[in-house]
Amino acid sequence: MSTTTLDTEGFLTLLRDETGLAVGTGDLDTDFDDLADWDSVMLLKLLTAVEQATGRPAPMLEVLEARTLRAVHTAIAR
């Protein structure tokens, strides 16, 4: 099975496609509590999409501890 790494723009594109949120690079460091329309269901949708896109499981504990989109991206990009 091959795996793929998502760069920042690929990650944001996937996030926009899966959640419908209009997020950009300026939102990467925004705390989830301050990110407009964000909820925990969106994180689950994102993780499912990331796993399908990359071909490998997301590091669930690191992702659940993340407070920003950048932290989620950093966790899945390792």
HTML snippet that shows the backbone in 3Dmol.js (N, CA, C, O; Angstrom):
<script src="https://3Dmol.org/build/3Dmol-min.js"></script>
<div id="view" style="width:600px;height:400px;position:relative"></div>
<script>
const pdb = `
ATOM      1  N   MET A   1       0.841  -1.176   0.000  1.00  0.00           N
ATOM      2  CA  MET A   1       0.000   0.000   0.000  1.00  0.00           C
ATOM      3  C   MET A   1       0.885   1.237   0.000  1.00  0.00           C
ATOM      4  O   MET A   1       1.803   1.328   0.815  1.00  0.00           O
ATOM      5  N   SER A   2       0.639   2.176  -0.877  1.00  0.00           N
ATOM      6  CA  SER A   2       1.414   3.405  -0.902  1.00  0.00           C
ATOM      7  C   SER A   2       0.793   4.443   0.026  1.00  0.00           C
ATOM      8  O   SER A   2      -0.409   4.427   0.291  1.00  0.00           O
ATOM      9  N   THR A   3       1.633   5.336   0.509  1.00  0.00           N
ATOM     10  CA  THR A   3       1.149   6.393   1.377  1.00  0.00           C
ATOM     11  C   THR A   3       1.476   7.743   0.757  1.00  0.00           C
ATOM     12  O   THR A   3       2.408   7.868  -0.038  1.00  0.00           O
ATOM     13  N   THR A   4       0.701   8.743   1.129  1.00  0.00           N
ATOM     14  CA  THR A   4       0.858  10.086   0.618  1.00  0.00           C
ATOM     15  C   THR A   4       0.939  11.038   1.790  1.00  0.00           C
ATOM     16  O   THR A   4       0.287  10.834   2.814  1.00  0.00           O
ATOM     17  N   THR A   5       1.737  12.072   1.640  1.00  0.00           N
ATOM     18  CA  THR A   5       1.812  13.110   2.653  1.00  0.00           C
ATOM     19  C   THR A   5       1.079  14.337   2.134  1.00  0.00           C
ATOM     20  O   THR A   5       1.250  14.725   0.978  1.00  0.00           O
ATOM     21  N   LEU A   6       0.272  14.943   2.978  1.00  0.00           N
ATOM     22  CA  LEU A   6      -0.459  16.149   2.590  1.00  0.00           C
ATOM     23  C   LEU A   6       0.351  17.379   2.964  1.00  0.00           C
ATOM     24  O   LEU A   6       0.738  17.550   4.120  1.00  0.00           O
ATOM     25  N   ASP A   7       0.610  18.246   1.967  1.00  0.00           N
ATOM     26  CA  ASP A   7       1.217  19.526   2.321  1.00  0.00           C
ATOM     27  C   ASP A   7       0.119  20.420   2.902  1.00  0.00           C
ATOM     28  O   ASP A   7      -1.049  20.033   2.939  1.00  0.00           O
ATOM     29  N   THR A   8       0.495  21.602   3.349  1.00  0.00           N
ATOM     30  CA  THR A   8      -0.464  22.472   4.015  1.00  0.00           C
ATOM     31  C   THR A   8      -1.658  22.804   3.118  1.00  0.00           C
ATOM     32  O   THR A   8      -2.802  22.755   3.569  1.00  0.00           O
ATOM     33  N   GLU A   9      -1.405  23.134   1.874  1.00  0.00           N
ATOM     34  CA  GLU A   9      -2.524  23.485   0.986  1.00  0.00           C
ATOM     35  C   GLU A   9      -3.402  22.274   0.706  1.00  0.00           C
ATOM     36  O   GLU A   9      -4.624  22.409   0.633  1.00  0.00           O
ATOM     37  N   GLY A  10      -2.813  21.101   0.549  1.00  0.00           N
ATOM     38  CA  GLY A  10      -3.598  19.888   0.355  1.00  0.00           C
ATOM     39  C   GLY A  10      -4.457  19.578   1.567  1.00  0.00           C
ATOM     40  O   GLY A  10      -5.600  19.139   1.441  1.00  0.00           O
ATOM     41  N   PHE A  11      -3.893  19.812   2.737  1.00  0.00           N
ATOM     42  CA  PHE A  11      -4.635  19.612   3.987  1.00  0.00           C
ATOM     43  C   PHE A  11      -5.821  20.565   4.057  1.00  0.00           C
ATOM     44  O   PHE A  11      -6.931  20.150   4.392  1.00  0.00           O
ATOM     45  N   LEU A  12      -5.595  21.837   3.745  1.00  0.00           N
ATOM     46  CA  LEU A  12      -6.689  22.819   3.802  1.00  0.00           C
ATOM     47  C   LEU A  12      -7.753  22.529   2.748  1.00  0.00           C
ATOM     48  O   LEU A  12      -8.945  22.686   3.012  1.00  0.00           O
ATOM     49  N   THR A  13      -7.337  22.112   1.574  1.00  0.00           N
ATOM     50  CA  THR A  13      -8.300  21.761   0.521  1.00  0.00           C
ATOM     51  C   THR A  13      -9.171  20.590   0.971  1.00  0.00           C
ATOM     52  O   THR A  13     -10.389  20.609   0.791  1.00  0.00           O
ATOM     53  N   LEU A  14      -8.548  19.585   1.548  1.00  0.00           N
ATOM     54  CA  LEU A  14      -9.295  18.433   2.058  1.00  0.00           C
ATOM     55  C   LEU A  14     -10.263  18.861   3.149  1.00  0.00           C
ATOM     56  O   LEU A  14     -11.413  18.421   3.177  1.00  0.00           O
ATOM     57  N   LEU A  15      -9.802  19.708   4.037  1.00  0.00           N
ATOM     58  CA  LEU A  15     -10.655  20.214   5.121  1.00  0.00           C
ATOM     59  C   LEU A  15     -11.849  20.979   4.560  1.00  0.00           C
ATOM     60  O   LEU A  15     -12.982  20.769   4.993  1.00  0.00           O
ATOM     61  N   ARG A  16     -11.602  21.855   3.609  1.00  0.00           N
ATOM     62  CA  ARG A  16     -12.714  22.619   3.003  1.00  0.00           C
ATOM     63  C   ARG A  16     -13.699  21.679   2.306  1.00  0.00           C
ATOM     64  O   ARG A  16     -14.913  21.838   2.436  1.00  0.00           O
ATOM     65  N   ASP A  17     -13.177  20.709   1.573  1.00  0.00           N
ATOM     66  CA  ASP A  17     -14.046  19.776   0.846  1.00  0.00           C
ATOM     67  C   ASP A  17     -14.893  18.927   1.792  1.00  0.00           C
ATOM     68  O   ASP A  17     -16.064  18.667   1.516  1.00  0.00           O
ATOM     69  N   GLU A  18     -14.309  18.497   2.897  1.00  0.00           N
ATOM     70  CA  GLU A  18     -15.009  17.578   3.810  1.00  0.00           C
ATOM     71  C   GLU A  18     -15.952  18.273   4.781  1.00  0.00           C
ATOM     72  O   GLU A  18     -16.960  17.694   5.186  1.00  0.00           O
ATOM     73  N   THR A  19     -15.637  19.507   5.157  1.00  0.00           N
ATOM     74  CA  THR A  19     -16.445  20.174   6.183  1.00  0.00           C
ATOM     75  C   THR A  19     -17.262  21.345   5.653  1.00  0.00           C
ATOM     76  O   THR A  19     -18.246  21.748   6.274  1.00  0.00           O
ATOM     77  N   GLY A  20     -16.863  21.889   4.516  1.00  0.00           N
ATOM     78  CA  GLY A  20     -17.545  23.062   3.991  1.00  0.00           C
ATOM     79  C   GLY A  20     -17.100  24.362   4.637  1.00  0.00           C
ATOM     80  O   GLY A  20     -17.633  25.426   4.324  1.00  0.00           O
ATOM     81  N   LEU A  21     -16.127  24.285   5.536  1.00  0.00           N
ATOM     82  CA  LEU A  21     -15.612  25.496   6.175  1.00  0.00           C
ATOM     83  C   LEU A  21     -14.748  26.274   5.194  1.00  0.00           C
ATOM     84  O   LEU A  21     -13.981  25.697   4.423  1.00  0.00           O
ATOM     85  N   ALA A  22     -14.887  27.591   5.238  1.00  0.00           N
ATOM     86  CA  ALA A  22     -14.060  28.450   4.391  1.00  0.00           C
ATOM     87  C   ALA A  22     -12.810  28.840   5.161  1.00  0.00           C
ATOM     88  O   ALA A  22     -12.716  29.952   5.681  1.00  0.00           O
ATOM     89  N   VAL A  23     -11.844  27.922   5.236  1.00  0.00           N
ATOM     90  CA  VAL A  23     -10.619  28.169   5.988  1.00  0.00           C
ATOM     91  C   VAL A  23      -9.453  28.366   5.029  1.00  0.00           C
ATOM     92  O   VAL A  23      -9.421  27.809   3.932  1.00  0.00           O
ATOM     93  N   GLY A  24      -8.500  29.172   5.473  1.00  0.00           N
ATOM     94  CA  GLY A  24      -7.295  29.423   4.697  1.00  0.00           C
ATOM     95  C   GLY A  24      -6.079  29.366   5.594  1.00  0.00           C
ATOM     96  O   GLY A  24      -6.178  29.011   6.768  1.00  0.00           O
ATOM     97  N   THR A  25      -4.946  29.711   5.047  1.00  0.00           N
ATOM     98  CA  THR A  25      -3.702  29.628   5.822  1.00  0.00           C
ATOM     99  C   THR A  25      -3.739  30.542   7.052  1.00  0.00           C
ATOM    100  O   THR A  25      -3.065  30.263   8.044  1.00  0.00           O
ATOM    101  N   GLY A  26      -4.506  31.612   6.998  1.00  0.00           N
ATOM    102  CA  GLY A  26      -4.624  32.508   8.142  1.00  0.00           C
ATOM    103  C   GLY A  26      -5.358  31.898   9.321  1.00  0.00           C
ATOM    104  O   GLY A  26      -5.321  32.438  10.427  1.00  0.00           O
ATOM    105  N   ASP A  27      -6.026  30.773   9.092  1.00  0.00           N
ATOM    106  CA  ASP A  27      -6.774  30.098  10.164  1.00  0.00           C
ATOM    107  C   ASP A  27      -5.984  28.964  10.820  1.00  0.00           C
ATOM    108  O   ASP A  27      -6.456  28.371  11.791  1.00  0.00           O
ATOM    109  N   LEU A  28      -4.816  28.658  10.318  1.00  0.00           N
ATOM    110  CA  LEU A  28      -4.064  27.497  10.809  1.00  0.00           C
ATOM    111  C   LEU A  28      -3.728  27.574  12.289  1.00  0.00           C
ATOM    112  O   LEU A  28      -3.688  26.547  12.967  1.00  0.00           O
ATOM    113  N   ASP A  29      -3.486  28.771  12.801  1.00  0.00           N
ATOM    114  CA  ASP A  29      -3.085  28.905  14.202  1.00  0.00           C
ATOM    115  C   ASP A  29      -4.209  29.381  15.105  1.00  0.00           C
ATOM    116  O   ASP A  29      -3.973  29.713  16.267  1.00  0.00           O
ATOM    117  N   THR A  30      -5.415  29.417  14.593  1.00  0.00           N
ATOM    118  CA  THR A  30      -6.574  29.816  15.394  1.00  0.00           C
ATOM    119  C   THR A  30      -7.015  28.654  16.279  1.00  0.00           C
ATOM    120  O   THR A  30      -7.191  27.534  15.801  1.00  0.00           O
ATOM    121  N   ASP A  31      -7.189  28.924  17.557  1.00  0.00           N
ATOM    122  CA  ASP A  31      -7.661  27.882  18.472  1.00  0.00           C
ATOM    123  C   ASP A  31      -9.042  27.400  18.005  1.00  0.00           C
ATOM    124  O   ASP A  31      -9.854  28.196  17.534  1.00  0.00           O
ATOM    125  N   PHE A  32      -9.297  26.108  18.138  1.00  0.00           N
ATOM    126  CA  PHE A  32     -10.588  25.560  17.699  1.00  0.00           C
ATOM    127  C   PHE A  32     -11.770  26.292  18.345  1.00  0.00           C
ATOM    128  O   PHE A  32     -12.824  26.441  17.725  1.00  0.00           O
ATOM    129  N   ASP A  33     -11.595  26.745  19.583  1.00  0.00           N
ATOM    130  CA  ASP A  33     -12.678  27.470  20.254  1.00  0.00           C
ATOM    131  C   ASP A  33     -13.007  28.790  19.557  1.00  0.00           C
ATOM    132  O   ASP A  33     -14.114  29.309  19.701  1.00  0.00           O
ATOM    133  N   ASP A  34     -12.063  29.326  18.812  1.00  0.00           N
ATOM    134  CA  ASP A  34     -12.264  30.608  18.120  1.00  0.00           C
ATOM    135  C   ASP A  34     -12.475  30.453  16.627  1.00  0.00           C
ATOM    136  O   ASP A  34     -12.664  31.453  15.934  1.00  0.00           O
ATOM    137  N   LEU A  35     -12.448  29.241  16.110  1.00  0.00           N
ATOM    138  CA  LEU A  35     -12.628  28.985  14.680  1.00  0.00           C
ATOM    139  C   LEU A  35     -14.130  28.918  14.375  1.00  0.00           C
ATOM    140  O   LEU A  35     -14.836  28.033  14.859  1.00  0.00           O
ATOM    141  N   ALA A  36     -14.594  29.857  13.573  1.00  0.00           N
ATOM    142  CA  ALA A  36     -16.025  29.971  13.281  1.00  0.00           C
ATOM    143  C   ALA A  36     -16.598  28.663  12.737  1.00  0.00           C
ATOM    144  O   ALA A  36     -16.041  28.062  11.818  1.00  0.00           O
ATOM    145  N   ASP A  37     -17.710  28.237  13.314  1.00  0.00           N
ATOM    146  CA  ASP A  37     -18.491  27.071  12.881  1.00  0.00           C
ATOM    147  C   ASP A  37     -17.795  25.725  13.089  1.00  0.00           C
ATOM    148  O   ASP A  37     -18.296  24.700  12.626  1.00  0.00           O
ATOM    149  N   TRP A  38     -16.658  25.708  13.771  1.00  0.00           N
ATOM    150  CA  TRP A  38     -15.946  24.446  14.016  1.00  0.00           C
ATOM    151  C   TRP A  38     -16.651  23.635  15.087  1.00  0.00           C
ATOM    152  O   TRP A  38     -17.117  24.197  16.078  1.00  0.00           O
ATOM    153  N   ASP A  39     -16.740  22.310  14.902  1.00  0.00           N
ATOM    154  CA  ASP A  39     -17.196  21.423  15.966  1.00  0.00           C
ATOM    155  C   ASP A  39     -16.460  20.086  15.865  1.00  0.00           C
ATOM    156  O   ASP A  39     -15.794  19.810  14.867  1.00  0.00           O
ATOM    157  N   SER A  40     -16.582  19.275  16.888  1.00  0.00           N
ATOM    158  CA  SER A  40     -15.799  18.044  16.965  1.00  0.00           C
ATOM    159  C   SER A  40     -16.159  17.037  15.872  1.00  0.00           C
ATOM    160  O   SER A  40     -15.324  16.210  15.506  1.00  0.00           O
ATOM    161  N   VAL A  41     -17.368  17.089  15.352  1.00  0.00           N
ATOM    162  CA  VAL A  41     -17.753  16.180  14.265  1.00  0.00           C
ATOM    163  C   VAL A  41     -16.901  16.467  13.032  1.00  0.00           C
ATOM    164  O   VAL A  41     -16.562  15.555  12.279  1.00  0.00           O
ATOM    165  N   MET A  42     -16.561  17.725  12.833  1.00  0.00           N
ATOM    166  CA  MET A  42     -15.718  18.077  11.692  1.00  0.00           C
ATOM    167  C   MET A  42     -14.342  17.449  11.810  1.00  0.00           C
ATOM    168  O   MET A  42     -13.748  17.058  10.805  1.00  0.00           O
ATOM    169  N   LEU A  43     -13.830  17.350  13.030  1.00  0.00           N
ATOM    170  CA  LEU A  43     -12.534  16.710  13.228  1.00  0.00           C
ATOM    171  C   LEU A  43     -12.597  15.237  12.829  1.00  0.00           C
ATOM    172  O   LEU A  43     -11.668  14.718  12.210  1.00  0.00           O
ATOM    173  N   LEU A  44     -13.668  14.580  13.177  1.00  0.00           N
ATOM    174  CA  LEU A  44     -13.820  13.171  12.792  1.00  0.00           C
ATOM    175  C   LEU A  44     -13.922  13.019  11.282  1.00  0.00           C
ATOM    176  O   LEU A  44     -13.327  12.107  10.708  1.00  0.00           O
ATOM    177  N   LYS A  45     -14.674  13.909  10.634  1.00  0.00           N
ATOM    178  CA  LYS A  45     -14.756  13.883   9.167  1.00  0.00           C
ATOM    179  C   LYS A  45     -13.378  14.102   8.554  1.00  0.00           C
ATOM    180  O   LYS A  45     -12.995  13.422   7.603  1.00  0.00           O
ATOM    181  N   LEU A  46     -12.644  15.054   9.106  1.00  0.00           N
ATOM    182  CA  LEU A  46     -11.312  15.354   8.594  1.00  0.00           C
ATOM    183  C   LEU A  46     -10.386  14.154   8.754  1.00  0.00           C
ATOM    184  O   LEU A  46      -9.657  13.804   7.826  1.00  0.00           O
ATOM    185  N   LEU A  47     -10.412  13.527   9.918  1.00  0.00           N
ATOM    186  CA  LEU A  47      -9.534  12.381  10.148  1.00  0.00           C
ATOM    187  C   LEU A  47      -9.841  11.228   9.206  1.00  0.00           C
ATOM    188  O   LEU A  47      -8.927  10.584   8.690  1.00  0.00           O
ATOM    189  N   THR A  48     -11.103  10.970   8.984  1.00  0.00           N
ATOM    190  CA  THR A  48     -11.485   9.917   8.045  1.00  0.00           C
ATOM    191  C   THR A  48     -10.962  10.239   6.652  1.00  0.00           C
ATOM    192  O   THR A  48     -10.418   9.368   5.974  1.00  0.00           O
ATOM    193  N   ALA A  49     -11.124  11.477   6.228  1.00  0.00           N
ATOM    194  CA  ALA A  49     -10.655  11.886   4.905  1.00  0.00           C
ATOM    195  C   ALA A  49      -9.133  11.842   4.809  1.00  0.00           C
ATOM    196  O   ALA A  49      -8.585  11.451   3.778  1.00  0.00           O
ATOM    197  N   VAL A  50      -8.455  12.240   5.873  1.00  0.00           N
ATOM    198  CA  VAL A  50      -6.986  12.204   5.890  1.00  0.00           C
ATOM    199  C   VAL A  50      -6.498  10.764   5.754  1.00  0.00           C
ATOM    200  O   VAL A  50      -5.569  10.490   4.993  1.00  0.00           O
ATOM    201  N   GLU A  51      -7.111   9.863   6.476  1.00  0.00           N
ATOM    202  CA  GLU A  51      -6.692   8.465   6.402  1.00  0.00           C
ATOM    203  C   GLU A  51      -6.906   7.902   5.005  1.00  0.00           C
ATOM    204  O   GLU A  51      -6.077   7.142   4.506  1.00  0.00           O
ATOM    205  N   GLN A  52      -7.996   8.266   4.382  1.00  0.00           N
ATOM    206  CA  GLN A  52      -8.249   7.802   3.022  1.00  0.00           C
ATOM    207  C   GLN A  52      -7.262   8.429   2.040  1.00  0.00           C
ATOM    208  O   GLN A  52      -6.790   7.762   1.119  1.00  0.00           O
ATOM    209  N   ALA A  53      -6.951   9.712   2.236  1.00  0.00           N
ATOM    210  CA  ALA A  53      -6.059  10.422   1.318  1.00  0.00           C
ATOM    211  C   ALA A  53      -4.604   9.991   1.465  1.00  0.00           C
ATOM    212  O   ALA A  53      -3.864   9.938   0.483  1.00  0.00           O
ATOM    213  N   THR A  54      -4.196   9.682   2.698  1.00  0.00           N
ATOM    214  CA  THR A  54      -2.788   9.350   2.929  1.00  0.00           C
ATOM    215  C   THR A  54      -2.513   7.852   2.894  1.00  0.00           C
ATOM    216  O   THR A  54      -1.376   7.430   2.685  1.00  0.00           O
ATOM    217  N   GLY A  55      -3.556   7.050   3.098  1.00  0.00           N
ATOM    218  CA  GLY A  55      -3.362   5.603   3.098  1.00  0.00           C
ATOM    219  C   GLY A  55      -2.786   5.069   4.393  1.00  0.00           C
ATOM    220  O   GLY A  55      -2.305   3.937   4.441  1.00  0.00           O
ATOM    221  N   ARG A  56      -2.831   5.877   5.443  1.00  0.00           N
ATOM    222  CA  ARG A  56      -2.334   5.405   6.739  1.00  0.00           C
ATOM    223  C   ARG A  56      -3.177   6.000   7.860  1.00  0.00           C
ATOM    224  O   ARG A  56      -3.821   7.033   7.673  1.00  0.00           O
ATOM    225  N   PRO A  57      -3.178   5.353   9.027  1.00  0.00           N
ATOM    226  CA  PRO A  57      -3.993   5.871  10.128  1.00  0.00           C
ATOM    227  C   PRO A  57      -3.435   7.178  10.675  1.00  0.00           C
ATOM    228  O   PRO A  57      -2.223   7.393  10.701  1.00  0.00           O
ATOM    229  N   ALA A  58      -4.334   8.038  11.106  1.00  0.00           N
ATOM    230  CA  ALA A  58      -3.928   9.296  11.737  1.00  0.00           C
ATOM    231  C   ALA A  58      -3.544   9.007  13.184  1.00  0.00           C
ATOM    232  O   ALA A  58      -4.133   8.124  13.808  1.00  0.00           O
ATOM    233  N   PRO A  59      -2.569   9.733  13.729  1.00  0.00           N
ATOM    234  CA  PRO A  59      -2.190   9.539  15.132  1.00  0.00           C
ATOM    235  C   PRO A  59      -3.268  10.144  16.034  1.00  0.00           C
ATOM    236  O   PRO A  59      -3.208  11.319  16.396  1.00  0.00           O
ATOM    237  N   MET A  60      -4.243   9.324  16.384  1.00  0.00           N
ATOM    238  CA  MET A  60      -5.459   9.790  17.059  1.00  0.00           C
ATOM    239  C   MET A  60      -5.181  10.597  18.331  1.00  0.00           C
ATOM    240  O   MET A  60      -5.775  11.658  18.517  1.00  0.00           O
ATOM    241  N   LEU A  61      -4.306  10.127  19.195  1.00  0.00           N
ATOM    242  CA  LEU A  61      -4.058  10.827  20.455  1.00  0.00           C
ATOM    243  C   LEU A  61      -3.499  12.227  20.199  1.00  0.00           C
ATOM    244  O   LEU A  61      -3.954  13.198  20.804  1.00  0.00           O
ATOM    245  N   GLU A  62      -2.518  12.330  19.307  1.00  0.00           N
ATOM    246  CA  GLU A  62      -1.939  13.642  18.997  1.00  0.00           C
ATOM    247  C   GLU A  62      -2.979  14.576  18.388  1.00  0.00           C
ATOM    248  O   GLU A  62      -3.014  15.766  18.702  1.00  0.00           O
ATOM    249  N   VAL A  63      -3.813  14.039  17.529  1.00  0.00           N
ATOM    250  CA  VAL A  63      -4.838  14.861  16.892  1.00  0.00           C
ATOM    251  C   VAL A  63      -5.869  15.334  17.916  1.00  0.00           C
ATOM    252  O   VAL A  63      -6.299  16.488  17.883  1.00  0.00           O
ATOM    253  N   LEU A  64      -6.261  14.447  18.818  1.00  0.00           N
ATOM    254  CA  LEU A  64      -7.252  14.834  19.825  1.00  0.00           C
ATOM    255  C   LEU A  64      -6.709  15.869  20.804  1.00  0.00           C
ATOM    256  O   LEU A  64      -7.475  16.642  21.380  1.00  0.00           O
ATOM    257  N   GLU A  65      -5.388  15.888  20.996  1.00  0.00           N
ATOM    258  CA  GLU A  65      -4.773  16.872  21.878  1.00  0.00           C
ATOM    259  C   GLU A  65      -4.516  18.207  21.178  1.00  0.00           C
ATOM    260  O   GLU A  65      -4.236  19.207  21.840  1.00  0.00           O
ATOM    261  N   ALA A  66      -4.607  18.232  19.861  1.00  0.00           N
ATOM    262  CA  ALA A  66      -4.324  19.451  19.097  1.00  0.00           C
ATOM    263  C   ALA A  66      -5.376  20.517  19.379  1.00  0.00           C
ATOM    264  O   ALA A  66      -6.553  20.216  19.581  1.00  0.00           O
ATOM    265  N   ARG A  67      -4.926  21.766  19.386  1.00  0.00           N
ATOM    266  CA  ARG A  67      -5.840  22.891  19.628  1.00  0.00           C
ATOM    267  C   ARG A  67      -6.001  23.771  18.393  1.00  0.00           C
ATOM    268  O   ARG A  67      -6.813  24.696  18.389  1.00  0.00           O
ATOM    269  N   THR A  68      -5.222  23.482  17.334  1.00  0.00           N
ATOM    270  CA  THR A  68      -5.295  24.277  16.111  1.00  0.00           C
ATOM    271  C   THR A  68      -5.202  23.353  14.896  1.00  0.00           C
ATOM    272  O   THR A  68      -4.811  22.190  15.001  1.00  0.00           O
ATOM    273  N   LEU A  69      -5.571  23.901  13.752  1.00  0.00           N
ATOM    274  CA  LEU A  69      -5.440  23.128  12.510  1.00  0.00           C
ATOM    275  C   LEU A  69      -3.974  22.827  12.209  1.00  0.00           C
ATOM    276  O   LEU A  69      -3.645  21.753  11.705  1.00  0.00           O
ATOM    277  N   ARG A  70      -3.096  23.782  12.519  1.00  0.00           N
ATOM    278  CA  ARG A  70      -1.663  23.530  12.273  1.00  0.00           C
ATOM    279  C   ARG A  70      -1.174  22.348  13.102  1.00  0.00           C
ATOM    280  O   ARG A  70      -0.407  21.519  12.612  1.00  0.00           O
ATOM    281  N   ALA A  71      -1.611  22.269  14.343  1.00  0.00           N
ATOM    282  CA  ALA A  71      -1.200  21.150  15.192  1.00  0.00           C
ATOM    283  C   ALA A  71      -1.726  19.823  14.638  1.00  0.00           C
ATOM    284  O   ALA A  71      -1.032  18.808  14.701  1.00  0.00           O
ATOM    285  N   VAL A  72      -2.941  19.827  14.097  1.00  0.00           N
ATOM    286  CA  VAL A  72      -3.480  18.615  13.468  1.00  0.00           C
ATOM    287  C   VAL A  72      -2.641  18.264  12.250  1.00  0.00           C
ATOM    288  O   VAL A  72      -2.265  17.107  12.057  1.00  0.00           O
ATOM    289  N   HIS A  73      -2.350  19.269  11.427  1.00  0.00           N
ATOM    290  CA  HIS A  73      -1.559  19.010  10.225  1.00  0.00           C
ATOM    291  C   HIS A  73      -0.171  18.483  10.587  1.00  0.00           C
ATOM    292  O   HIS A  73       0.321  17.543   9.962  1.00  0.00           O
ATOM    293  N   THR A  74       0.448  19.078  11.577  1.00  0.00           N
ATOM    294  CA  THR A  74       1.779  18.624  12.010  1.00  0.00           C
ATOM    295  C   THR A  74       1.721  17.169  12.462  1.00  0.00           C
ATOM    296  O   THR A  74       2.618  16.386  12.149  1.00  0.00           O
ATOM    297  N   ALA A  75       0.693  16.810  13.183  1.00  0.00           N
ATOM    298  CA  ALA A  75       0.566  15.438  13.679  1.00  0.00           C
ATOM    299  C   ALA A  75       0.411  14.441  12.533  1.00  0.00           C
ATOM    300  O   ALA A  75       1.012  13.366  12.555  1.00  0.00           O
ATOM    301  N   ILE A  76      -0.389  14.797  11.539  1.00  0.00           N
ATOM    302  CA  ILE A  76      -0.623  13.831  10.453  1.00  0.00           C
ATOM    303  C   ILE A  76       0.498  13.828   9.426  1.00  0.00           C
ATOM    304  O   ILE A  76       0.632  12.877   8.657  1.00  0.00           O
ATOM    305  N   ALA A  77       1.302  14.880   9.407  1.00  0.00           N
ATOM    306  CA  ALA A  77       2.387  14.972   8.425  1.00  0.00           C
ATOM    307  C   ALA A  77       3.634  14.214   8.852  1.00  0.00           C
ATOM    308  O   ALA A  77       4.559  14.066   8.053  1.00  0.00           O
ATOM    309  N   ARG A  78       3.685  13.736  10.069  1.00  0.00           N
ATOM    310  CA  ARG A  78       4.876  13.009  10.552  1.00  0.00           C
ATOM    311  C   ARG A  78       4.986  11.649   9.938  1.00  0.00           C
ATOM    312  O   ARG A  78       5.926  10.912  10.236  1.00  0.00           O
TER     313      ARG A  78
END
`;
const viewer = $3Dmol.createViewer("view");
viewer.addModel(pdb, "pdb");
viewer.setStyle({}, {cartoon: {color: "spectrum"}});
viewer.zoomTo();
viewer.render();
</script>
